[in-house]
Amino acid sequence: MKFFLVVIFFLNISILLADDFILTKLTIKGNKHTKKSDITKQLNLKPDSFVKKMQFWRKDRTYYNINLFRQDQENILRLLKSQGFLYAQLDAKLIEKKGDKIQIIYTIQENKPVLISDVKFIVDNKLEINNPIKLKKNNFFLRQKGIELKPGKIFQDTHLFNDLDILKEKYQNDGYLKATTDYQITLHEDEKQEQATVDINYLIYPEQLYYIQGLRFSGNRNTDRATVRKQITLQDSMVYNMEVINETRDNLQRLGVFRGIQLYPSFIEGTDRVTPSFNFVENFKWTATFGVGYGTEERFRTKVDLTHHNIFKKADQQQLSVRYTEFEPYNLQFRWIQPAFIHRKLTLTLNPYTRRELDKDYNLNIFGNVTSFSYPIFRHWTVHLAHSWDQSNYERVSNSYSLAESIFDQSTIYTQLDINYANPKVNPVEGFHFITGVGRTGVFLKTSYLYYMLNQELRFYQPIQDWFLFAFRIAGQTLKEMDDNAEIAPADRLKLGGAQSIRGWKRNSIYPDNENKLGGKTSLLINAEARVPFTRNFSVALLYDTGQVMSESFDYNIKELYHSRGIGMRYYTPFGAIRVDLAQSFQSSFKDFEFYLTIGEAF
């Protein structure tokens, strides 16, 4: 009986797959303007069935139902016409091989496309206007959407509907909240039906302009109304303009206490007035994060972050961070962050800290405080100004160098410009992030360690189709004494090597061979990664790092670069990437490598 049931089961499976043939080769040619991937999407291709996937000894195959061969040809022609090739022709051949194997050859003749001869914009059926959306010229950072269909271009359905959405969005953003759009197309064909042109009329119905009246809030239980209201630039009788709405949303997000902000217009019936309604989803009152890692250089390391929101309901935040590594037995930091300090865009941060750092030549005990201000001058541009004071206590481990002062106070002022067009902010997949900063020590205090510092860093992210993400970073630092008698503090001298710089080299193992071996005054760091996705949350990265540290300020020599290579794995979570890297320097043997396990991308 059991044998009979098994036979019936496999017989039924065979019947279900009777019309499916194995597609051994698919050839598409002649498609000069149409992507092959768009054409293959029109085909009724099927991967292995579940039953055949269970047969792990078989290769993955693509199956095709020949009963749908004619339907696929119609789908391809429909695609070509939608992309402007009204007179396209298709020659399709299906070649049957031995058994259940087939080959398909599609030869496409696109012929002359349909060109656009005239474009008009008509508002309320009575007013003809020129293109209402003009791109801002000579502005690299502002990427605005413009009308795609213009005279002389190939007519495409997708561009037409994109243009309608852009026009509709433009008017709605300018206060015409119930604006709608439509179109009229006039086709002109020649006698031989070889060349055609179209006239396009974009029909715009703005309806009426809407104005703001009142505000409505909900969900801000732990943040007082006055703090929220301070961030809002909307006023009564103002046009409901999306540019101002988005500015208000950014101001509210900058408070850092809301996980989500819903903003929608509530129409007042029978009037041209709307009430902006804000619905907030606040962060938890207390949040805690815990991370651990391991590496061949730092061994075990751990970090605990504890955050509290709104002691005074002013969107204030209190953060306590405790970190331990092999080279940093303790690092305690406390941050008091106050957004909307005096001005809605100004953020104040107080950061007292203490830490102990171990080096092969010295041990350092330091405590101090950093007071910083940040202000967004544009949406993606933020300027920072910071003043730090600390007291350093150096303990010499070796006699390879001497110190101007072993215990001293230091006062530093530092300013930085942050231009961030990377998207998203956590685990970016496109865009760039540029940072430049300059600082000076010895402000308000007398010390032997007097110098300037200059930092530059560029991070660039470029997806290459769906194959991989190219990530790149180049960073440079320079220290320069203020006079001939000044020195640079040992802990501030530049070194490279480790999980966050040149992987494959041990931490702080790259520095110039000077007398004290305390580090250099100029550094250059270059990182490149090809991150290849395998699943939504998992990817593999190929790594290449290089850089140098030079003895003198503003000194570079490309002949003295240190190189490393490696491979890494990434598992992406809402809190960042869990990163595993395995790297070795070019000078190492195949068996010598450095291993890193940590949270967050290197850049």
C-alpha positions as CSV (number, residue, x, y, z in Angstrom):
1,M,0.0,0.0,0.0
2,K,2.8,2.4,0.9
3,F,4.6,1.7,-2.3
4,F,1.4,2.3,-4.3
5,L,0.9,5.8,-2.6
6,V,4.5,6.8,-3.4
7,V,4.1,5.9,-7.1
8,I,0.8,7.9,-7.2
9,F,2.6,10.9,-5.6
10,F,5.5,11.0,-8.1
11,L,3.1,10.4,-11.0
12,N,1.0,13.5,-10.0
13,I,4.2,15.6,-9.7
14,S,5.2,14.5,-13.2
15,I,1.8,15.4,-14.6
16,L,2.0,18.9,-13.0
17,L,5.4,19.5,-14.6
18,A,4.5,18.0,-18.0
19,D,4.4,21.3,-19.9
20,D,7.6,22.6,-18.2
21,F,10.8,22.3,-20.3
22,I,14.4,23.0,-19.2
23,L,15.6,26.3,-20.7
24,T,19.3,25.7,-21.5
25,K,19.9,29.0,-23.4
26,L,18.1,32.3,-23.8
27,T,19.5,34.7,-26.5
28,I,18.2,38.3,-26.8
29,K,19.7,40.5,-29.5
30,G,18.9,43.8,-31.3
31,N,17.8,45.5,-28.1
32,K,19.9,48.7,-28.3
33,H,17.7,50.8,-26.1
34,T,15.9,48.2,-24.0
35,K,17.6,46.5,-21.1
36,K,17.8,42.7,-21.3
37,S,16.7,42.5,-17.6
38,D,13.4,44.3,-18.5
39,I,12.8,41.9,-21.4
40,T,13.4,38.8,-19.3
41,K,10.9,40.1,-16.7
42,Q,8.2,39.7,-19.4
43,L,8.9,35.9,-19.7
44,N,7.1,33.2,-17.8
45,L,10.3,31.6,-16.4
46,K,10.2,29.4,-13.3
47,P,13.0,28.3,-11.0
48,D,13.2,24.7,-9.7
49,S,10.1,23.4,-7.9
50,F,10.4,22.6,-4.2
51,V,10.6,18.9,-4.9
52,K,13.5,19.4,-7.3
53,K,15.3,21.8,-5.0
54,M,15.2,19.0,-2.4
55,Q,17.3,16.9,-4.8
56,F,20.5,18.6,-3.9
57,W,22.6,16.5,-6.3
58,R,20.9,18.3,-9.3
59,K,22.0,21.6,-10.6
60,D,19.6,24.6,-10.3
61,R,17.6,24.9,-13.5
62,T,15.2,27.4,-15.2
63,Y,12.0,25.9,-16.5
64,Y,9.7,27.3,-19.2
65,N,6.2,26.5,-20.2
66,I,6.1,26.5,-24.1
67,N,2.3,27.0,-24.0
68,L,3.0,30.6,-23.0
69,F,5.5,31.3,-25.8
70,R,3.1,33.4,-27.8
71,Q,2.0,35.3,-24.7
72,D,5.6,36.2,-23.9
73,Q,6.1,37.6,-27.4
74,E,3.1,39.9,-26.9
75,N,4.5,41.0,-23.6
76,I,7.8,41.9,-25.1
77,L,6.2,43.9,-27.9
78,R,4.0,45.7,-25.4
79,L,7.1,46.6,-23.5
80,L,8.9,48.0,-26.6
81,K,5.9,50.1,-27.5
82,S,5.7,51.5,-24.0
83,Q,9.3,52.6,-24.3
84,G,8.6,54.5,-27.6
85,F,9.2,51.9,-30.2
86,L,5.8,51.8,-31.8
87,Y,6.9,50.0,-34.9
88,A,9.1,47.5,-33.2
89,Q,9.3,43.9,-34.7
90,L,10.1,40.7,-33.0
91,D,11.3,37.4,-34.4
92,A,11.1,34.5,-31.9
93,K,12.5,31.0,-32.3
94,L,12.0,28.1,-30.0
95,I,14.5,25.3,-30.6
96,E,13.7,21.9,-29.0
97,K,16.7,19.8,-28.1
98,K,16.9,16.2,-26.9
99,G,14.4,15.3,-24.2
100,D,12.9,18.2,-22.3
101,K,15.5,20.8,-23.2
102,I,14.9,23.9,-25.3
103,Q,16.6,27.1,-26.5
104,I,14.9,30.4,-27.2
105,I,16.2,33.2,-29.5
106,Y,14.6,36.6,-29.6
107,T,15.7,39.0,-32.4
108,I,14.4,42.5,-31.8
109,Q,14.2,45.2,-34.5
110,E,13.4,48.4,-32.7
111,N,13.0,50.6,-35.8
112,K,12.5,54.4,-35.4
113,P,11.2,55.5,-32.0
114,V,8.3,57.9,-31.4
115,L,9.7,61.3,-30.8
116,I,8.1,64.2,-28.9
117,S,7.4,67.2,-31.1
118,D,5.6,69.6,-28.7
119,V,5.0,69.8,-24.9
120,K,2.5,72.2,-23.3
121,F,1.4,72.8,-19.7
122,I,-2.2,73.9,-19.3
123,V,-3.7,75.1,-16.0
124,D,-7.5,74.9,-15.5
125,N,-8.0,74.4,-19.3
126,K,-7.3,78.1,-20.0
127,L,-3.8,79.1,-19.3
128,E,-0.8,77.8,-21.2
129,I,2.5,78.2,-19.4
130,N,6.1,77.1,-19.9
131,N,7.7,74.3,-18.0
132,P,6.7,75.1,-14.4
133,I,9.6,73.2,-12.9
134,K,13.0,74.7,-13.5
135,L,16.1,73.0,-12.3
136,K,18.5,75.1,-10.2
137,K,21.7,75.4,-12.3
138,N,25.2,75.2,-10.9
139,N,24.1,73.6,-7.7
140,F,25.9,70.2,-7.3
141,F,24.3,69.4,-3.9
142,L,20.6,70.0,-4.8
143,R,19.3,67.2,-7.0
144,Q,15.8,68.3,-8.1
145,K,13.3,66.3,-10.2
146,G,12.6,67.8,-13.6
147,I,10.2,67.0,-16.4
148,E,11.7,64.1,-18.4
149,L,9.6,64.3,-21.6
150,K,10.8,67.2,-23.7
151,P,10.7,68.0,-27.5
152,G,13.2,65.8,-29.4
153,K,13.2,63.0,-26.8
154,I,11.8,59.5,-27.1
155,F,8.3,59.1,-25.8
156,Q,8.0,56.6,-22.9
157,D,5.0,55.7,-20.8
158,T,7.0,55.5,-17.6
159,H,8.4,59.0,-18.1
160,L,4.9,60.4,-18.8
161,F,3.5,59.1,-15.5
162,N,6.6,60.2,-13.6
163,D,6.1,63.7,-15.0
164,L,2.5,63.7,-13.9
165,D,3.5,62.8,-10.4
166,I,6.2,65.5,-10.3
167,L,3.7,68.2,-11.5
168,K,1.2,67.0,-8.9
169,E,3.8,67.0,-6.1
170,K,5.0,70.5,-7.2
171,Y,1.6,72.1,-6.8
172,Q,0.7,70.2,-3.6
173,N,4.0,71.3,-2.1
174,D,3.2,74.9,-2.9
175,G,-0.1,74.8,-1.0
176,Y,-2.6,73.4,-3.6
177,L,-3.2,70.3,-1.5
178,K,-6.0,68.9,-3.7
179,A,-4.2,69.5,-7.0
180,T,-4.6,66.8,-9.7
181,T,-3.0,66.2,-13.1
182,D,-3.9,64.5,-16.4
183,Y,-2.7,64.4,-19.9
184,Q,-3.6,64.5,-23.6
185,I,-1.6,62.9,-26.4
186,T,-1.9,63.5,-30.1
187,L,-0.1,60.9,-32.3
188,H,1.2,62.0,-35.8
189,E,2.1,59.2,-38.2
190,D,3.6,59.4,-41.6
191,E,2.1,57.7,-44.7
192,K,4.5,54.8,-44.5
193,Q,4.0,54.3,-40.8
194,E,7.7,54.3,-40.2
195,Q,8.1,57.5,-38.1
196,A,5.7,59.0,-35.6
197,T,5.7,62.0,-33.3
198,V,3.5,63.0,-30.4
199,D,2.2,66.2,-28.9
200,I,1.8,66.2,-25.2
201,N,-0.5,68.4,-23.2
202,Y,-0.1,68.2,-19.4
203,L,-3.4,69.2,-17.8
204,I,-3.0,70.7,-14.3
205,Y,-6.0,71.4,-12.0
206,P,-4.7,73.2,-8.9
207,E,-8.1,73.7,-7.2
208,Q,-7.6,76.2,-4.4
209,L,-4.7,77.4,-2.2
210,Y,-4.8,76.4,1.5
211,Y,-3.6,78.3,4.5
212,I,-2.7,77.3,8.0
213,Q,-5.0,77.9,11.0
214,G,-3.9,76.6,14.3
215,L,-1.8,73.6,15.3
216,R,-2.6,70.2,16.9
217,F,-0.3,67.9,18.9
218,S,-0.6,64.4,20.3
219,G,1.8,61.8,21.7
220,N,4.3,64.2,23.4
221,R,3.8,63.0,26.9
222,N,7.4,63.4,28.1
223,T,8.3,66.5,26.1
224,D,6.6,69.8,27.0
225,R,4.5,71.7,24.5
226,A,6.7,74.8,24.7
227,T,9.8,72.8,23.6
228,V,7.9,71.3,20.7
229,R,6.3,74.6,19.7
230,K,9.8,76.3,19.6
231,Q,10.8,74.0,16.8
232,I,7.8,74.8,14.6
233,T,8.1,77.6,12.1
234,L,4.5,77.4,10.9
235,Q,2.2,80.4,11.6
236,D,-1.4,81.2,11.1
237,S,-2.4,82.5,7.6
238,M,0.8,81.1,6.1
239,V,0.5,79.0,2.9
240,Y,0.7,75.3,3.7
241,N,4.1,75.0,1.9
242,M,6.0,71.7,2.1
243,E,9.3,73.4,2.2
244,V,8.4,74.9,5.5
245,I,6.7,71.7,6.6
246,N,9.9,69.7,6.0
247,E,12.0,72.3,7.8
248,T,9.7,71.9,10.8
249,R,9.9,68.1,10.6
250,D,13.7,68.3,10.5
251,N,13.7,70.7,13.6
252,L,11.5,68.2,15.5
253,Q,13.7,65.2,14.5
254,R,16.7,67.1,15.7
255,L,15.4,67.1,19.3
256,G,16.3,63.4,19.3
257,V,13.4,62.3,21.5
258,F,11.0,61.1,18.9
259,R,11.1,57.7,17.1
260,G,8.5,58.8,14.6
261,I,6.6,62.0,13.6
262,Q,3.4,61.9,11.6
263,L,2.4,65.2,10.1
264,Y,-0.8,65.6,8.1
265,P,-3.2,68.5,7.2
266,S,-6.7,68.4,8.8
267,F,-9.0,70.2,6.5
268,I,-11.6,72.7,8.0
269,E,-14.7,72.0,6.0
270,G,-16.1,74.7,3.8
271,T,-12.9,76.9,4.1
272,D,-9.5,77.3,2.6
273,R,-7.9,76.6,6.0
274,V,-6.1,73.5,7.3
275,T,-4.7,72.6,10.7
276,P,-1.3,70.9,10.7
277,S,-1.7,67.8,13.0
278,F,1.4,66.3,14.7
279,N,1.4,62.8,16.1
280,F,4.6,61.9,17.9
281,V,6.0,58.5,18.9
282,E,8.5,59.2,21.7
283,N,11.6,57.2,22.5
284,F,11.6,55.1,25.6
285,K,12.4,56.9,28.7
286,W,15.4,54.6,29.4
287,T,17.4,52.7,26.8
288,A,20.5,50.5,27.2
289,T,22.8,48.9,24.7
290,F,25.5,46.4,25.3
291,G,28.2,45.3,22.9
292,V,31.1,42.9,23.0
293,G,33.9,42.1,20.6
294,Y,37.1,40.2,20.1
295,G,40.3,40.8,18.1
296,T,43.8,39.3,17.9
297,E,45.2,42.7,19.1
298,E,42.7,44.0,21.7
299,R,41.4,40.6,22.8
300,F,38.1,40.9,24.6
301,R,36.4,44.3,24.7
302,T,33.0,45.4,25.8
303,K,30.9,48.6,25.9
304,V,27.8,49.6,27.8
305,D,25.7,52.7,26.9
306,L,22.8,53.9,29.1
307,T,20.6,56.8,27.9
308,H,17.8,58.7,29.7
309,H,15.5,61.2,28.1
310,N,13.7,64.3,29.4
311,I,14.6,64.9,33.1
312,F,13.2,68.4,32.7
313,K,10.9,67.6,29.7
314,K,13.0,69.9,27.5
315,A,14.2,67.2,25.1
316,D,17.3,66.8,27.2
317,Q,19.3,63.6,27.1
318,Q,21.7,62.0,29.5
319,Q,24.1,59.4,28.2
320,L,26.6,57.2,30.3
321,S,29.1,55.2,28.4
322,V,31.5,52.6,29.9
323,R,34.1,50.9,27.7
324,Y,36.9,48.3,28.3
325,T,39.6,47.1,26.0
326,E,43.1,45.5,26.4
327,F,44.7,48.9,25.8
328,E,42.1,51.0,27.6
329,P,41.3,49.4,31.0
330,Y,38.6,52.0,31.6
331,N,36.9,54.8,29.6
332,L,34.0,56.5,31.3
333,Q,32.1,59.2,29.5
334,F,29.0,61.2,30.5
335,R,27.1,63.4,28.0
336,W,24.4,65.9,28.7
337,I,22.8,66.9,25.4
338,Q,20.4,69.8,25.2
339,P,18.8,70.4,21.8
340,A,17.1,73.7,21.0
341,F,19.6,75.5,23.3
342,I,18.7,79.3,23.0
343,H,17.9,78.7,19.3
344,R,15.8,75.9,17.7
345,K,18.8,74.6,15.7
346,L,21.5,75.0,18.3
347,T,22.5,71.9,20.3
348,L,24.7,72.1,23.4
349,T,26.7,69.0,24.6
350,L,28.6,68.7,27.9
351,N,31.0,65.7,28.0
352,P,33.0,65.1,31.1
353,Y,35.2,62.0,30.9
354,T,38.0,60.0,32.4
355,R,40.1,57.2,30.9
356,R,43.3,55.2,31.2
357,E,45.3,54.4,28.1
358,L,48.2,51.9,27.9
359,D,51.0,52.2,25.3
360,K,54.2,50.3,24.9
361,D,56.2,53.4,25.9
362,Y,53.9,55.2,28.3
363,N,50.7,54.9,30.3
364,L,48.3,57.8,30.3
365,N,45.7,58.8,32.9
366,I,43.4,61.7,31.7
367,F,40.2,63.4,32.8
368,G,38.5,66.5,31.4
369,N,35.5,67.9,29.7
370,V,34.4,68.8,26.2
371,T,31.8,71.6,25.7
372,S,30.5,71.6,22.1
373,F,27.9,73.4,20.0
374,S,26.5,72.2,16.7
375,Y,24.4,74.1,14.3
376,P,23.0,72.9,10.9
377,I,23.6,75.7,8.4
378,F,21.8,73.7,5.6
379,R,19.8,70.5,5.7
380,H,22.9,68.3,5.2
381,W,25.6,70.8,6.4
382,T,26.4,71.0,10.1
383,V,29.1,73.2,11.8
384,H,30.6,72.2,15.2
385,L,32.5,74.3,17.7
386,A,34.1,72.7,20.7
387,H,36.3,73.6,23.6
388,S,38.0,70.9,25.6
389,W,39.9,71.0,28.9
390,D,41.8,68.1,30.3
391,Q,44.6,67.1,32.7
392,S,47.0,64.5,31.5
393,N,49.3,62.4,33.7
394,Y,52.0,60.4,31.7
395,E,53.8,57.5,33.3
396,R,56.9,56.4,31.4
397,V,57.2,52.7,30.7
398,S,60.5,52.9,28.7
399,N,63.4,55.3,28.6
400,S,63.3,55.8,24.8
401,Y,62.0,59.3,25.1
402,S,61.7,62.3,27.4
403,L,58.7,64.5,28.2
404,A,58.5,68.2,28.3
405,E,55.9,67.9,31.0
406,S,54.6,64.6,32.5
407,I,51.6,66.2,34.3
408,F,49.9,69.2,32.5
409,D,46.6,70.9,31.8
410,Q,45.6,71.3,28.2
411,S,43.0,73.6,26.6
412,T,41.9,73.2,23.0
413,I,39.5,74.8,20.7
414,Y,38.3,73.0,17.6
415,T,35.9,73.7,14.8
416,Q,34.5,71.2,12.2
417,L,32.3,71.3,9.1
418,D,30.3,68.1,8.5
419,I,28.7,67.7,5.0
420,N,26.7,64.5,5.0
421,Y,24.8,63.3,1.9
422,A,25.2,59.6,2.7
423,N,22.0,57.6,2.8
424,P,20.8,56.1,5.0
425,K,22.8,57.5,8.0
426,V,23.3,54.1,9.5
427,N,25.0,51.6,7.1
428,P,25.0,54.0,4.1
429,V,24.5,52.5,0.6
430,E,24.9,55.7,-1.5
431,G,26.2,59.2,-1.4
432,F,29.2,60.8,0.3
433,H,30.2,62.2,3.7
434,F,32.9,64.9,4.0
435,I,34.4,66.2,7.2
436,T,37.0,69.0,7.6
437,G,38.2,70.4,10.9
438,V,40.9,72.6,12.4
439,G,42.0,73.1,16.0
440,R,44.5,74.7,18.3
441,T,45.9,73.7,21.7
442,G,47.1,76.0,24.5
443,V,44.0,78.3,24.5
444,F,43.8,80.2,27.7
445,L,46.5,78.0,29.4
446,K,50.3,78.0,29.3
447,T,51.9,74.7,28.3
448,S,54.8,73.3,26.4
449,Y,52.5,71.4,24.1
450,L,51.4,74.1,21.6
451,Y,50.3,73.0,18.1
452,Y,47.7,73.3,15.4
453,M,45.7,70.3,14.0
454,L,44.0,69.8,10.7
455,N,41.7,66.9,9.8
456,Q,40.2,66.0,6.4
457,E,38.0,62.9,5.6
458,L,35.9,61.8,2.7
459,R,33.7,58.8,2.7
460,F,32.1,57.7,-0.6
461,Y,29.4,55.0,-1.3
462,Q,28.5,53.9,-4.8
463,P,26.2,50.9,-5.6
464,I,27.2,49.0,-8.8
465,Q,23.8,47.7,-10.0
466,D,22.7,45.0,-7.6
467,W,26.1,43.3,-7.7
468,F,28.0,45.1,-4.9
469,L,28.5,48.3,-3.1
470,F,31.8,50.1,-3.5
471,A,32.8,51.9,-0.2
472,F,35.8,54.2,-0.1
473,R,37.4,56.4,2.5
474,I,40.4,58.8,2.4
475,A,41.5,60.6,5.5
476,G,44.4,62.9,6.3
477,Q,45.7,64.5,9.5
478,T,48.4,67.0,10.2
479,L,49.9,68.4,13.4
480,K,52.1,71.6,13.3
481,E,53.9,73.2,16.3
482,M,53.1,76.8,16.9
483,D,56.8,77.8,17.4
484,D,60.2,76.2,17.4
485,N,60.1,75.5,21.2
486,A,56.7,73.9,21.2
487,E,56.1,70.1,21.3
488,I,53.3,67.7,20.5
489,A,51.8,65.6,23.3
490,P,52.7,61.9,22.9
491,A,49.1,60.7,23.0
492,D,48.2,63.1,20.1
493,R,51.0,62.0,17.8
494,L,49.8,60.1,14.8
495,K,49.9,56.3,14.4
496,L,48.0,53.9,12.2
497,G,47.1,50.2,12.3
498,G,44.2,48.4,13.8
499,A,40.5,47.6,13.3
500,Q,39.5,51.2,12.4
501,S,42.4,52.2,10.2
502,I,44.8,49.8,8.4
503,R,43.5,46.3,9.2
504,G,46.1,43.5,9.1
505,W,48.6,45.7,11.0
506,K,48.6,45.7,14.8
507,R,47.2,48.6,16.7
508,N,49.4,51.7,16.4
509,S,52.2,49.7,14.8
510,I,52.6,52.1,11.8
511,Y,54.7,55.2,12.6
512,P,57.9,56.9,11.4
513,D,61.2,55.5,12.7
514,N,62.2,58.7,14.6
515,E,64.2,59.0,17.7
516,N,61.4,58.6,20.3
517,K,59.1,56.4,18.2
518,L,56.1,58.3,19.6
519,G,54.3,58.8,16.3
520,G,54.3,61.3,13.4
521,K,52.9,64.6,12.5
522,T,51.2,63.7,9.2
523,S,49.1,60.7,8.4
524,L,47.3,59.4,5.3
525,L,44.7,56.6,5.4
526,I,42.8,55.0,2.4
527,N,40.3,52.2,2.8
528,A,38.3,50.5,0.0
529,E,35.7,47.8,0.3
530,A,33.6,45.9,-2.2
531,R,30.5,44.8,-0.2
532,V,28.7,42.0,-2.0
533,P,25.1,41.3,-0.7
534,F,24.0,37.6,-0.4
535,T,20.8,38.2,1.5
536,R,18.9,41.2,2.8
537,N,20.9,41.2,6.1
538,F,24.1,39.4,5.1
539,S,27.0,40.5,2.9
540,V,30.6,39.7,2.3
541,A,33.3,42.4,1.8
542,L,36.6,42.4,0.0
543,L,39.0,44.7,1.8
544,Y,42.0,46.8,0.8
545,D,43.7,49.3,3.2
546,T,46.8,51.5,2.7
547,G,48.3,54.5,4.4
548,Q,51.4,56.1,5.9
549,V,52.6,58.2,8.9
550,M,55.4,60.8,8.3
551,S,57.7,62.6,10.7
552,E,57.1,66.1,9.5
553,S,54.0,68.3,9.0
554,F,52.4,68.3,5.6
555,D,54.7,65.6,4.3
556,Y,53.6,62.8,2.1
557,N,55.5,60.1,0.2
558,I,53.5,57.6,-1.9
559,K,56.6,55.3,-2.0
560,E,56.3,54.6,1.7
561,L,52.8,53.3,1.9
562,Y,51.8,50.3,4.1
563,H,49.3,47.9,2.5
564,S,46.9,45.2,3.7
565,R,44.1,43.1,2.2
566,G,41.4,40.9,3.6
567,I,37.9,39.6,3.6
568,G,35.0,40.4,5.9
569,M,31.4,39.4,6.7
570,R,28.6,41.7,7.7
571,Y,25.3,41.0,9.4
572,Y,23.0,44.1,9.4
573,T,20.8,44.8,12.4
574,P,18.7,47.9,13.3
575,F,21.5,48.8,15.7
576,G,24.3,48.6,13.1
577,A,26.4,46.0,11.3
578,I,28.0,43.1,13.2
579,R,31.4,43.0,11.4
580,V,33.9,40.2,11.2
581,D,37.2,41.1,9.3
582,L,40.2,38.9,8.6
583,A,43.1,40.9,7.2
584,Q,46.8,40.6,6.6
585,S,49.5,43.0,5.6
586,F,51.3,42.6,2.3
587,Q,54.6,42.0,4.2
588,S,53.1,39.1,6.2
589,S,53.2,35.5,5.4
590,F,50.0,33.7,4.4
591,K,49.4,32.4,7.9
592,D,49.8,35.7,9.7
593,F,46.6,37.7,9.9
594,E,44.6,39.9,12.2
595,F,41.1,39.0,13.3
596,Y,38.4,41.6,14.3
597,L,34.9,41.1,15.6
598,T,33.0,44.3,16.3
599,I,29.7,46.2,15.8
600,G,29.5,48.9,13.2
601,E,31.3,49.4,9.8
602,A,34.8,50.6,9.8
603,F,33.6,53.6,7.8
